[in-house]
Amino acid sequence: MKHIGALQATVTADWSDREPTAAELDAIEDEMPLIAAEVELLDAQIVTLDRPVSELDERRIRRARRRVLAARRALTNLTSDVSRGGAA
């Protein structure tokens, strides 16, 4: 049986092998407060999976939800200011 395969390395770059652009890194940096708030909310919810929810757990989840909403609002305001041409 004859092996059929590429004899040369691919010439074009594979999208999975490229580094993120400066714009993509800036977008990730802008979204980091929201990502951190969502991770905190997820952590608070995970803690309550295998035990009854206490009053402290309820407060922790409520605070985490507020932080997520505040981070989403801040990110939305930031992106709307940039899209309108205002200073960020």
PyMOL Python script that loads the backbone (N, CA, C, O; Angstrom):
from pymol import cmd

cmd.read_pdbstr("""\
ATOM      1  N   MET A   1       0.858  -1.173   0.000  1.00  0.00           N
ATOM      2  CA  MET A   1       0.000   0.000   0.000  1.00  0.00           C
ATOM      3  C   MET A   1       0.901   1.232   0.000  1.00  0.00           C
ATOM      4  O   MET A   1       1.904   1.299   0.711  1.00  0.00           O
ATOM      5  N   LYS A   2       0.520   2.171  -0.796  1.00  0.00           N
ATOM      6  CA  LYS A   2       1.277   3.403  -0.917  1.00  0.00           C
ATOM      7  C   LYS A   2       0.736   4.450   0.050  1.00  0.00           C
ATOM      8  O   LYS A   2      -0.476   4.621   0.181  1.00  0.00           O
ATOM      9  N   HIS A   3       1.640   5.142   0.719  1.00  0.00           N
ATOM     10  CA  HIS A   3       1.234   6.199   1.639  1.00  0.00           C
ATOM     11  C   HIS A   3       0.989   7.477   0.851  1.00  0.00           C
ATOM     12  O   HIS A   3       1.842   7.928   0.086  1.00  0.00           O
ATOM     13  N   ILE A   4      -0.179   8.043   1.049  1.00  0.00           N
ATOM     14  CA  ILE A   4      -0.504   9.299   0.387  1.00  0.00           C
ATOM     15  C   ILE A   4      -0.525  10.374   1.463  1.00  0.00           C
ATOM     16  O   ILE A   4      -1.377  10.352   2.352  1.00  0.00           O
ATOM     17  N   GLY A   5       0.388  11.294   1.386  1.00  0.00           N
ATOM     18  CA  GLY A   5       0.457  12.370   2.363  1.00  0.00           C
ATOM     19  C   GLY A   5       1.239  13.536   1.809  1.00  0.00           C
ATOM     20  O   GLY A   5       1.887  13.428   0.768  1.00  0.00           O
ATOM     21  N   ALA A   6       1.175  14.621   2.491  1.00  0.00           N
ATOM     22  CA  ALA A   6       1.890  15.816   2.052  1.00  0.00           C
ATOM     23  C   ALA A   6       3.384  15.611   2.215  1.00  0.00           C
ATOM     24  O   ALA A   6       3.857  15.163   3.259  1.00  0.00           O
ATOM     25  N   LEU A   7       4.107  15.943   1.177  1.00  0.00           N
ATOM     26  CA  LEU A   7       5.560  15.807   1.229  1.00  0.00           C
ATOM     27  C   LEU A   7       6.226  17.077   1.746  1.00  0.00           C
ATOM     28  O   LEU A   7       7.380  17.050   2.174  1.00  0.00           O
ATOM     29  N   GLN A   8       5.508  18.170   1.706  1.00  0.00           N
ATOM     30  CA  GLN A   8       6.048  19.436   2.166  1.00  0.00           C
ATOM     31  C   GLN A   8       5.216  19.946   3.345  1.00  0.00           C
ATOM     32  O   GLN A   8       4.041  19.614   3.496  1.00  0.00           O
ATOM     33  N   ALA A   9       5.854  20.743   4.150  1.00  0.00           N
ATOM     34  CA  ALA A   9       5.125  21.375   5.255  1.00  0.00           C
ATOM     35  C   ALA A   9       4.141  22.385   4.677  1.00  0.00           C
ATOM     36  O   ALA A   9       4.359  22.936   3.598  1.00  0.00           O
ATOM     37  N   THR A  10       3.074  22.617   5.397  1.00  0.00           N
ATOM     38  CA  THR A  10       2.095  23.586   4.908  1.00  0.00           C
ATOM     39  C   THR A  10       2.716  24.968   4.855  1.00  0.00           C
ATOM     40  O   THR A  10       3.531  25.342   5.699  1.00  0.00           O
ATOM     41  N   VAL A  11       2.316  25.702   3.858  1.00  0.00           N
ATOM     42  CA  VAL A  11       2.880  27.031   3.650  1.00  0.00           C
ATOM     43  C   VAL A  11       2.099  28.076   4.431  1.00  0.00           C
ATOM     44  O   VAL A  11       2.684  29.008   4.983  1.00  0.00           O
ATOM     45  N   THR A  12       0.798  27.926   4.479  1.00  0.00           N
ATOM     46  CA  THR A  12      -0.023  28.910   5.183  1.00  0.00           C
ATOM     47  C   THR A  12      -0.074  28.574   6.672  1.00  0.00           C
ATOM     48  O   THR A  12      -0.009  27.410   7.068  1.00  0.00           O
ATOM     49  N   ALA A  13      -0.187  29.586   7.453  1.00  0.00           N
ATOM     50  CA  ALA A  13      -0.227  29.408   8.907  1.00  0.00           C
ATOM     51  C   ALA A  13      -1.570  28.835   9.326  1.00  0.00           C
ATOM     52  O   ALA A  13      -2.613  29.170   8.765  1.00  0.00           O
ATOM     53  N   ASP A  14      -1.521  27.981  10.306  1.00  0.00           N
ATOM     54  CA  ASP A  14      -2.733  27.414  10.874  1.00  0.00           C
ATOM     55  C   ASP A  14      -3.277  28.404  11.902  1.00  0.00           C
ATOM     56  O   ASP A  14      -2.512  28.930  12.710  1.00  0.00           O
ATOM     57  N   TRP A  15      -4.594  28.669  11.885  1.00  0.00           N
ATOM     58  CA  TRP A  15      -5.178  29.649  12.800  1.00  0.00           C
ATOM     59  C   TRP A  15      -4.991  29.264  14.262  1.00  0.00           C
ATOM     60  O   TRP A  15      -4.933  30.140  15.126  1.00  0.00           O
ATOM     61  N   SER A  16      -4.896  27.987  14.549  1.00  0.00           N
ATOM     62  CA  SER A  16      -4.731  27.570  15.944  1.00  0.00           C
ATOM     63  C   SER A  16      -3.312  27.793  16.445  1.00  0.00           C
ATOM     64  O   SER A  16      -3.073  27.766  17.652  1.00  0.00           O
ATOM     65  N   ASP A  17      -2.366  28.014  15.534  1.00  0.00           N
ATOM     66  CA  ASP A  17      -0.968  28.202  15.922  1.00  0.00           C
ATOM     67  C   ASP A  17      -0.559  29.661  16.081  1.00  0.00           C
ATOM     68  O   ASP A  17       0.561  29.941  16.510  1.00  0.00           O
ATOM     69  N   ARG A  18      -1.429  30.578  15.749  1.00  0.00           N
ATOM     70  CA  ARG A  18      -1.033  31.987  15.780  1.00  0.00           C
ATOM     71  C   ARG A  18      -1.155  32.573  17.188  1.00  0.00           C
ATOM     72  O   ARG A  18      -1.902  32.064  18.024  1.00  0.00           O
ATOM     73  N   GLU A  19      -0.428  33.623  17.427  1.00  0.00           N
ATOM     74  CA  GLU A  19      -0.479  34.342  18.695  1.00  0.00           C
ATOM     75  C   GLU A  19      -1.633  35.347  18.651  1.00  0.00           C
ATOM     76  O   GLU A  19      -2.015  35.788  17.567  1.00  0.00           O
ATOM     77  N   PRO A  20      -2.192  35.715  19.803  1.00  0.00           N
ATOM     78  CA  PRO A  20      -3.258  36.726  19.797  1.00  0.00           C
ATOM     79  C   PRO A  20      -2.696  38.091  19.414  1.00  0.00           C
ATOM     80  O   PRO A  20      -1.550  38.423  19.718  1.00  0.00           O
ATOM     81  N   THR A  21      -3.525  38.860  18.747  1.00  0.00           N
ATOM     82  CA  THR A  21      -3.110  40.195  18.348  1.00  0.00           C
ATOM     83  C   THR A  21      -3.190  41.137  19.548  1.00  0.00           C
ATOM     84  O   THR A  21      -3.747  40.793  20.591  1.00  0.00           O
ATOM     85  N   ALA A  22      -2.632  42.306  19.384  1.00  0.00           N
ATOM     86  CA  ALA A  22      -2.676  43.309  20.457  1.00  0.00           C
ATOM     87  C   ALA A  22      -4.123  43.706  20.763  1.00  0.00           C
ATOM     88  O   ALA A  22      -4.476  43.924  21.923  1.00  0.00           O
ATOM     89  N   ALA A  23      -4.953  43.800  19.733  1.00  0.00           N
ATOM     90  CA  ALA A  23      -6.360  44.159  19.941  1.00  0.00           C
ATOM     91  C   ALA A  23      -7.092  43.070  20.716  1.00  0.00           C
ATOM     92  O   ALA A  23      -7.913  43.364  21.585  1.00  0.00           O
ATOM     93  N   GLU A  24      -6.791  41.808  20.399  1.00  0.00           N
ATOM     94  CA  GLU A  24      -7.424  40.708  21.131  1.00  0.00           C
ATOM     95  C   GLU A  24      -6.982  40.689  22.591  1.00  0.00           C
ATOM     96  O   GLU A  24      -7.793  40.439  23.483  1.00  0.00           O
ATOM     97  N   LEU A  25      -5.706  40.949  22.837  1.00  0.00           N
ATOM     98  CA  LEU A  25      -5.207  41.006  24.214  1.00  0.00           C
ATOM     99  C   LEU A  25      -5.834  42.160  24.984  1.00  0.00           C
ATOM    100  O   LEU A  25      -6.146  42.024  26.167  1.00  0.00           O
ATOM    101  N   ASP A  26      -6.018  43.297  24.315  1.00  0.00           N
ATOM    102  CA  ASP A  26      -6.676  44.441  24.960  1.00  0.00           C
ATOM    103  C   ASP A  26      -8.131  44.122  25.303  1.00  0.00           C
ATOM    104  O   ASP A  26      -8.624  44.509  26.363  1.00  0.00           O
ATOM    105  N   ALA A  27      -8.814  43.414  24.401  1.00  0.00           N
ATOM    106  CA  ALA A  27     -10.208  43.037  24.665  1.00  0.00           C
ATOM    107  C   ALA A  27     -10.292  42.081  25.852  1.00  0.00           C
ATOM    108  O   ALA A  27     -11.191  42.202  26.684  1.00  0.00           O
ATOM    109  N   ILE A  28      -9.371  41.144  25.931  1.00  0.00           N
ATOM    110  CA  ILE A  28      -9.346  40.211  27.064  1.00  0.00           C
ATOM    111  C   ILE A  28      -9.083  40.967  28.354  1.00  0.00           C
ATOM    112  O   ILE A  28      -9.713  40.698  29.377  1.00  0.00           O
ATOM    113  N   GLU A  29      -8.158  41.907  28.310  1.00  0.00           N
ATOM    114  CA  GLU A  29      -7.844  42.695  29.505  1.00  0.00           C
ATOM    115  C   GLU A  29      -9.053  43.511  29.956  1.00  0.00           C
ATOM    116  O   GLU A  29      -9.302  43.646  31.154  1.00  0.00           O
ATOM    117  N   ASP A  30      -9.802  44.055  28.996  1.00  0.00           N
ATOM    118  CA  ASP A  30     -11.015  44.808  29.341  1.00  0.00           C
ATOM    119  C   ASP A  30     -12.071  43.910  29.982  1.00  0.00           C
ATOM    120  O   ASP A  30     -12.833  44.359  30.838  1.00  0.00           O
ATOM    121  N   GLU A  31     -12.118  42.639  29.568  1.00  0.00           N
ATOM    122  CA  GLU A  31     -13.132  41.715  30.076  1.00  0.00           C
ATOM    123  C   GLU A  31     -12.719  41.006  31.366  1.00  0.00           C
ATOM    124  O   GLU A  31     -13.539  40.303  31.956  1.00  0.00           O
ATOM    125  N   MET A  32     -11.492  41.166  31.814  1.00  0.00           N
ATOM    126  CA  MET A  32     -11.009  40.445  32.995  1.00  0.00           C
ATOM    127  C   MET A  32     -11.823  40.706  34.266  1.00  0.00           C
ATOM    128  O   MET A  32     -12.066  39.754  35.007  1.00  0.00           O
ATOM    129  N   PRO A  33     -12.261  41.939  34.564  1.00  0.00           N
ATOM    130  CA  PRO A  33     -13.096  42.124  35.766  1.00  0.00           C
ATOM    131  C   PRO A  33     -14.388  41.306  35.702  1.00  0.00           C
ATOM    132  O   PRO A  33     -14.821  40.755  36.714  1.00  0.00           O
ATOM    133  N   LEU A  34     -15.004  41.224  34.527  1.00  0.00           N
ATOM    134  CA  LEU A  34     -16.215  40.423  34.376  1.00  0.00           C
ATOM    135  C   LEU A  34     -15.895  38.939  34.532  1.00  0.00           C
ATOM    136  O   LEU A  34     -16.643  38.212  35.186  1.00  0.00           O
ATOM    137  N   ILE A  35     -14.820  38.495  33.951  1.00  0.00           N
ATOM    138  CA  ILE A  35     -14.424  37.090  34.065  1.00  0.00           C
ATOM    139  C   ILE A  35     -14.168  36.730  35.521  1.00  0.00           C
ATOM    140  O   ILE A  35     -14.615  35.684  35.993  1.00  0.00           O
ATOM    141  N   ALA A  36     -13.454  37.588  36.230  1.00  0.00           N
ATOM    142  CA  ALA A  36     -13.163  37.329  37.647  1.00  0.00           C
ATOM    143  C   ALA A  36     -14.448  37.297  38.477  1.00  0.00           C
ATOM    144  O   ALA A  36     -14.585  36.460  39.370  1.00  0.00           O
ATOM    145  N   ALA A  37     -15.386  38.198  38.192  1.00  0.00           N
ATOM    146  CA  ALA A  37     -16.650  38.225  38.929  1.00  0.00           C
ATOM    147  C   ALA A  37     -17.472  36.969  38.647  1.00  0.00           C
ATOM    148  O   ALA A  37     -18.105  36.421  39.550  1.00  0.00           O
ATOM    149  N   GLU A  38     -17.461  36.516  37.395  1.00  0.00           N
ATOM    150  CA  GLU A  38     -18.200  35.300  37.061  1.00  0.00           C
ATOM    151  C   GLU A  38     -17.578  34.065  37.720  1.00  0.00           C
ATOM    152  O   GLU A  38     -18.297  33.157  38.139  1.00  0.00           O
ATOM    153  N   VAL A  39     -16.262  34.031  37.810  1.00  0.00           N
ATOM    154  CA  VAL A  39     -15.587  32.921  38.491  1.00  0.00           C
ATOM    155  C   VAL A  39     -15.933  32.933  39.973  1.00  0.00           C
ATOM    156  O   VAL A  39     -16.159  31.879  40.568  1.00  0.00           O
ATOM    157  N   GLU A  40     -15.977  34.114  40.569  1.00  0.00           N
ATOM    158  CA  GLU A  40     -16.343  34.226  41.980  1.00  0.00           C
ATOM    159  C   GLU A  40     -17.779  33.741  42.217  1.00  0.00           C
ATOM    160  O   GLU A  40     -18.050  33.046  43.196  1.00  0.00           O
ATOM    161  N   LEU A  41     -18.690  34.108  41.321  1.00  0.00           N
ATOM    162  CA  LEU A  41     -20.077  33.637  41.429  1.00  0.00           C
ATOM    163  C   LEU A  41     -20.142  32.121  41.286  1.00  0.00           C
ATOM    164  O   LEU A  41     -20.851  31.453  42.038  1.00  0.00           O
ATOM    165  N   LEU A  42     -19.418  31.594  40.343  1.00  0.00           N
ATOM    166  CA  LEU A  42     -19.405  30.144  40.145  1.00  0.00           C
ATOM    167  C   LEU A  42     -18.841  29.421  41.362  1.00  0.00           C
ATOM    168  O   LEU A  42     -19.361  28.379  41.764  1.00  0.00           O
ATOM    169  N   ASP A  43     -17.790  29.964  41.945  1.00  0.00           N
ATOM    170  CA  ASP A  43     -17.225  29.377  43.167  1.00  0.00           C
ATOM    171  C   ASP A  43     -18.244  29.376  44.299  1.00  0.00           C
ATOM    172  O   ASP A  43     -18.371  28.391  45.026  1.00  0.00           O
ATOM    173  N   ALA A  44     -18.967  30.476  44.447  1.00  0.00           N
ATOM    174  CA  ALA A  44     -19.973  30.558  45.509  1.00  0.00           C
ATOM    175  C   ALA A  44     -21.104  29.561  45.271  1.00  0.00           C
ATOM    176  O   ALA A  44     -21.642  28.993  46.222  1.00  0.00           O
ATOM    177  N   GLN A  45     -21.463  29.348  44.023  1.00  0.00           N
ATOM    178  CA  GLN A  45     -22.517  28.387  43.714  1.00  0.00           C
ATOM    179  C   GLN A  45     -22.034  26.950  43.897  1.00  0.00           C
ATOM    180  O   GLN A  45     -22.801  26.099  44.346  1.00  0.00           O
ATOM    181  N   ILE A  46     -20.800  26.672  43.564  1.00  0.00           N
ATOM    182  CA  ILE A  46     -20.248  25.323  43.714  1.00  0.00           C
ATOM    183  C   ILE A  46     -20.206  24.913  45.174  1.00  0.00           C
ATOM    184  O   ILE A  46     -20.459  23.754  45.502  1.00  0.00           O
ATOM    185  N   VAL A  47     -19.890  25.850  46.049  1.00  0.00           N
ATOM    186  CA  VAL A  47     -19.812  25.558  47.480  1.00  0.00           C
ATOM    187  C   VAL A  47     -21.142  25.026  47.994  1.00  0.00           C
ATOM    188  O   VAL A  47     -21.168  24.198  48.905  1.00  0.00           O
ATOM    189  N   THR A  48     -22.233  25.489  47.426  1.00  0.00           N
ATOM    190  CA  THR A  48     -23.556  25.114  47.935  1.00  0.00           C
ATOM    191  C   THR A  48     -24.132  23.857  47.283  1.00  0.00           C
ATOM    192  O   THR A  48     -25.268  23.483  47.575  1.00  0.00           O
ATOM    193  N   LEU A  49     -23.378  23.207  46.413  1.00  0.00           N
ATOM    194  CA  LEU A  49     -23.922  22.040  45.717  1.00  0.00           C
ATOM    195  C   LEU A  49     -24.157  20.844  46.624  1.00  0.00           C
ATOM    196  O   LEU A  49     -25.136  20.119  46.448  1.00  0.00           O
ATOM    197  N   ASP A  50     -23.280  20.629  47.587  1.00  0.00           N
ATOM    198  CA  ASP A  50     -23.376  19.401  48.385  1.00  0.00           C
ATOM    199  C   ASP A  50     -23.778  19.631  49.835  1.00  0.00           C
ATOM    200  O   ASP A  50     -23.581  18.765  50.687  1.00  0.00           O
ATOM    201  N   ARG A  51     -24.336  20.791  50.106  1.00  0.00           N
ATOM    202  CA  ARG A  51     -24.793  21.044  51.473  1.00  0.00           C
ATOM    203  C   ARG A  51     -25.960  22.021  51.432  1.00  0.00           C
ATOM    204  O   ARG A  51     -26.160  22.712  50.433  1.00  0.00           O
ATOM    205  N   PRO A  52     -26.721  22.079  52.501  1.00  0.00           N
ATOM    206  CA  PRO A  52     -27.813  23.066  52.543  1.00  0.00           C
ATOM    207  C   PRO A  52     -27.260  24.490  52.507  1.00  0.00           C
ATOM    208  O   PRO A  52     -26.196  24.772  53.058  1.00  0.00           O
ATOM    209  N   VAL A  53     -27.981  25.358  51.866  1.00  0.00           N
ATOM    210  CA  VAL A  53     -27.543  26.747  51.725  1.00  0.00           C
ATOM    211  C   VAL A  53     -27.793  27.490  53.029  1.00  0.00           C
ATOM    212  O   VAL A  53     -28.918  27.540  53.527  1.00  0.00           O
ATOM    213  N   SER A  54     -26.723  28.069  53.576  1.00  0.00           N
ATOM    214  CA  SER A  54     -26.852  28.848  54.803  1.00  0.00           C
ATOM    215  C   SER A  54     -27.107  30.318  54.459  1.00  0.00           C
ATOM    216  O   SER A  54     -27.054  30.714  53.295  1.00  0.00           O
ATOM    217  N   GLU A  55     -27.378  31.100  55.471  1.00  0.00           N
ATOM    218  CA  GLU A  55     -27.587  32.534  55.257  1.00  0.00           C
ATOM    219  C   GLU A  55     -26.323  33.193  54.724  1.00  0.00           C
ATOM    220  O   GLU A  55     -26.385  34.088  53.881  1.00  0.00           O
ATOM    221  N   LEU A  56     -25.185  32.747  55.220  1.00  0.00           N
ATOM    222  CA  LEU A  56     -23.910  33.275  54.737  1.00  0.00           C
ATOM    223  C   LEU A  56     -23.709  32.940  53.251  1.00  0.00           C
ATOM    224  O   LEU A  56     -23.235  33.778  52.484  1.00  0.00           O
ATOM    225  N   ASP A  57     -24.067  31.730  52.856  1.00  0.00           N
ATOM    226  CA  ASP A  57     -23.957  31.344  51.448  1.00  0.00           C
ATOM    227  C   ASP A  57     -24.865  32.199  50.570  1.00  0.00           C
ATOM    228  O   ASP A  57     -24.469  32.628  49.487  1.00  0.00           O
ATOM    229  N   GLU A  58     -26.080  32.442  51.042  1.00  0.00           N
ATOM    230  CA  GLU A  58     -27.010  33.282  50.280  1.00  0.00           C
ATOM    231  C   GLU A  58     -26.447  34.680  50.078  1.00  0.00           C
ATOM    232  O   GLU A  58     -26.536  35.244  48.987  1.00  0.00           O
ATOM    233  N   ARG A  59     -25.867  35.235  51.135  1.00  0.00           N
ATOM    234  CA  ARG A  59     -25.266  36.573  51.018  1.00  0.00           C
ATOM    235  C   ARG A  59     -24.080  36.565  50.074  1.00  0.00           C
ATOM    236  O   ARG A  59     -23.908  37.492  49.282  1.00  0.00           O
ATOM    237  N   ARG A  60     -23.261  35.525  50.151  1.00  0.00           N
ATOM    238  CA  ARG A  60     -22.091  35.417  49.278  1.00  0.00           C
ATOM    239  C   ARG A  60     -22.522  35.340  47.810  1.00  0.00           C
ATOM    240  O   ARG A  60     -21.923  35.989  46.953  1.00  0.00           O
ATOM    241  N   ILE A  61     -23.544  34.560  47.524  1.00  0.00           N
ATOM    242  CA  ILE A  61     -24.038  34.439  46.145  1.00  0.00           C
ATOM    243  C   ILE A  61     -24.653  35.758  45.680  1.00  0.00           C
ATOM    244  O   ILE A  61     -24.436  36.186  44.546  1.00  0.00           O
ATOM    245  N   ARG A  62     -25.419  36.394  46.558  1.00  0.00           N
ATOM    246  CA  ARG A  62     -26.039  37.668  46.205  1.00  0.00           C
ATOM    247  C   ARG A  62     -24.987  38.734  45.897  1.00  0.00           C
ATOM    248  O   ARG A  62     -25.117  39.477  44.924  1.00  0.00           O
ATOM    249  N   ARG A  63     -23.935  38.807  46.737  1.00  0.00           N
ATOM    250  CA  ARG A  63     -22.851  39.763  46.485  1.00  0.00           C
ATOM    251  C   ARG A  63     -22.127  39.454  45.180  1.00  0.00           C
ATOM    252  O   ARG A  63     -21.774  40.360  44.425  1.00  0.00           O
ATOM    253  N   ALA A  64     -21.912  38.174  44.925  1.00  0.00           N
ATOM    254  CA  ALA A  64     -21.226  37.780  43.688  1.00  0.00           C
ATOM    255  C   ALA A  64     -22.069  38.137  42.466  1.00  0.00           C
ATOM    256  O   ALA A  64     -21.529  38.579  41.451  1.00  0.00           O
ATOM    257  N   ARG A  65     -23.390  37.950  42.552  1.00  0.00           N
ATOM    258  CA  ARG A  65     -24.271  38.330  41.437  1.00  0.00           C
ATOM    259  C   ARG A  65     -24.222  39.832  41.196  1.00  0.00           C
ATOM    260  O   ARG A  65     -24.211  40.285  40.051  1.00  0.00           O
ATOM    261  N   ARG A  66     -24.194  40.600  42.278  1.00  0.00           N
ATOM    262  CA  ARG A  66     -24.108  42.063  42.132  1.00  0.00           C
ATOM    263  C   ARG A  66     -22.796  42.471  41.464  1.00  0.00           C
ATOM    264  O   ARG A  66     -22.769  43.383  40.638  1.00  0.00           O
ATOM    265  N   ARG A  67     -21.707  41.788  41.828  1.00  0.00           N
ATOM    266  CA  ARG A  67     -20.414  42.099  41.202  1.00  0.00           C
ATOM    267  C   ARG A  67     -20.422  41.766  39.715  1.00  0.00           C
ATOM    268  O   ARG A  67     -19.850  42.498  38.907  1.00  0.00           O
ATOM    269  N   VAL A  68     -21.070  40.660  39.354  1.00  0.00           N
ATOM    270  CA  VAL A  68     -21.175  40.299  37.936  1.00  0.00           C
ATOM    271  C   VAL A  68     -21.970  41.366  37.191  1.00  0.00           C
ATOM    272  O   VAL A  68     -21.568  41.803  36.113  1.00  0.00           O
ATOM    273  N   LEU A  69     -23.092  41.782  37.761  1.00  0.00           N
ATOM    274  CA  LEU A  69     -23.906  42.807  37.101  1.00  0.00           C
ATOM    275  C   LEU A  69     -23.147  44.126  36.975  1.00  0.00           C
ATOM    276  O   LEU A  69     -23.223  44.794  35.943  1.00  0.00           O
ATOM    277  N   ALA A  70     -22.418  44.498  38.022  1.00  0.00           N
ATOM    278  CA  ALA A  70     -21.644  45.743  37.972  1.00  0.00           C
ATOM    279  C   ALA A  70     -20.531  45.651  36.924  1.00  0.00           C
ATOM    280  O   ALA A  70     -20.270  46.616  36.205  1.00  0.00           O
ATOM    281  N   ALA A  71     -19.885  44.502  36.840  1.00  0.00           N
ATOM    282  CA  ALA A  71     -18.816  44.329  35.853  1.00  0.00           C
ATOM    283  C   ALA A  71     -19.384  44.339  34.436  1.00  0.00           C
ATOM    284  O   ALA A  71     -18.772  44.900  33.527  1.00  0.00           O
ATOM    285  N   ARG A  72     -20.555  43.720  34.241  1.00  0.00           N
ATOM    286  CA  ARG A  72     -21.195  43.751  32.917  1.00  0.00           C
ATOM    287  C   ARG A  72     -21.580  45.171  32.535  1.00  0.00           C
ATOM    288  O   ARG A  72     -21.404  45.584  31.389  1.00  0.00           O
ATOM    289  N   ARG A  73     -22.109  45.917  33.502  1.00  0.00           N
ATOM    290  CA  ARG A  73     -22.491  47.304  33.228  1.00  0.00           C
ATOM    291  C   ARG A  73     -21.269  48.130  32.854  1.00  0.00           C
ATOM    292  O   ARG A  73     -21.306  48.910  31.903  1.00  0.00           O
ATOM    293  N   ALA A  74     -20.178  47.955  33.610  1.00  0.00           N
ATOM    294  CA  ALA A  74     -18.962  48.711  33.326  1.00  0.00           C
ATOM    295  C   ALA A  74     -18.400  48.355  31.951  1.00  0.00           C
ATOM    296  O   ALA A  74     -17.953  49.236  31.217  1.00  0.00           O
ATOM    297  N   LEU A  75     -18.421  47.071  31.602  1.00  0.00           N
ATOM    298  CA  LEU A  75     -17.923  46.655  30.298  1.00  0.00           C
ATOM    299  C   LEU A  75     -18.812  47.179  29.176  1.00  0.00           C
ATOM    300  O   LEU A  75     -18.313  47.596  28.131  1.00  0.00           O
ATOM    301  N   THR A  76     -20.116  47.159  29.388  1.00  0.00           N
ATOM    302  CA  THR A  76     -21.041  47.684  28.386  1.00  0.00           C
ATOM    303  C   THR A  76     -20.834  49.175  28.196  1.00  0.00           C
ATOM    304  O   THR A  76     -20.821  49.664  27.066  1.00  0.00           O
ATOM    305  N   ASN A  77     -20.674  49.900  29.292  1.00  0.00           N
ATOM    306  CA  ASN A  77     -20.429  51.339  29.194  1.00  0.00           C
ATOM    307  C   ASN A  77     -19.107  51.623  28.496  1.00  0.00           C
ATOM    308  O   ASN A  77     -19.004  52.572  27.719  1.00  0.00           O
ATOM    309  N   LEU A  78     -18.099  50.805  28.770  1.00  0.00           N
ATOM    310  CA  LEU A  78     -16.793  50.995  28.145  1.00  0.00           C
ATOM    311  C   LEU A  78     -16.891  50.763  26.640  1.00  0.00           C
ATOM    312  O   LEU A  78     -16.368  51.557  25.858  1.00  0.00           O
ATOM    313  N   THR A  79     -17.550  49.694  26.230  1.00  0.00           N
ATOM    314  CA  THR A  79     -17.650  49.411  24.812  1.00  0.00           C
ATOM    315  C   THR A  79     -18.548  50.397  24.097  1.00  0.00           C
ATOM    316  O   THR A  79     -18.295  50.714  22.934  1.00  0.00           O
ATOM    317  N   SER A  80     -19.595  50.898  24.751  1.00  0.00           N
ATOM    318  CA  SER A  80     -20.461  51.881  24.105  1.00  0.00           C
ATOM    319  C   SER A  80     -19.744  53.219  23.963  1.00  0.00           C
ATOM    320  O   SER A  80     -19.952  53.925  22.976  1.00  0.00           O
ATOM    321  N   ASP A  81     -18.898  53.582  24.939  1.00  0.00           N
ATOM    322  CA  ASP A  81     -18.112  54.816  24.830  1.00  0.00           C
ATOM    323  C   ASP A  81     -17.118  54.723  23.690  1.00  0.00           C
ATOM    324  O   ASP A  81     -16.920  55.688  22.952  1.00  0.00           O
ATOM    325  N   VAL A  82     -16.495  53.572  23.544  1.00  0.00           N
ATOM    326  CA  VAL A  82     -15.502  53.390  22.483  1.00  0.00           C
ATOM    327  C   VAL A  82     -16.183  53.398  21.117  1.00  0.00           C
ATOM    328  O   VAL A  82     -15.646  53.963  20.164  1.00  0.00           O
ATOM    329  N   SER A  83     -17.365  52.776  21.009  1.00  0.00           N
ATOM    330  CA  SER A  83     -18.050  52.713  19.722  1.00  0.00           C
ATOM    331  C   SER A  83     -18.566  54.087  19.304  1.00  0.00           C
ATOM    332  O   SER A  83     -18.708  54.358  18.112  1.00  0.00           O
ATOM    333  N   ARG A  84     -18.848  54.950  20.272  1.00  0.00           N
ATOM    334  CA  ARG A  84     -19.300  56.312  19.950  1.00  0.00           C
ATOM    335  C   ARG A  84     -18.132  57.248  19.692  1.00  0.00           C
ATOM    336  O   ARG A  84     -18.324  58.388  19.270  1.00  0.00           O
ATOM    337  N   GLY A  85     -16.924  56.766  19.944  1.00  0.00           N
ATOM    338  CA  GLY A  85     -15.764  57.595  19.693  1.00  0.00           C
ATOM    339  C   GLY A  85     -15.326  58.399  20.904  1.00  0.00           C
ATOM    340  O   GLY A  85     -14.459  59.265  20.787  1.00  0.00           O
ATOM    341  N   GLY A  86     -15.904  58.132  22.050  1.00  0.00           N
ATOM    342  CA  GLY A  86     -15.526  58.840  23.256  1.00  0.00           C
ATOM    343  C   GLY A  86     -14.262  58.269  23.866  1.00  0.00           C
ATOM    344  O   GLY A  86     -13.771  57.223  23.440  1.00  0.00           O
ATOM    345  N   ALA A  87     -13.746  58.954  24.851  1.00  0.00           N
ATOM    346  CA  ALA A  87     -12.552  58.475  25.536  1.00  0.00           C
ATOM    347  C   ALA A  87     -12.924  57.344  26.466  1.00  0.00           C
ATOM    348  O   ALA A  87     -13.966  57.378  27.120  1.00  0.00           O
ATOM    349  N   ALA A  88     -12.072  56.351  26.522  1.00  0.00           N
ATOM    350  CA  ALA A  88     -12.364  55.183  27.372  1.00  0.00           C
ATOM    351  C   ALA A  88     -11.863  55.387  28.764  1.00  0.00           C
ATOM    352  O   ALA A  88     -12.021  54.508  29.612  1.00  0.00           O
TER     353      ALA A  88
END
""", "prot")
cmd.dss("prot")
cmd.show_as("cartoon", "prot")
cmd.util.cbc("prot")
cmd.orient("prot")
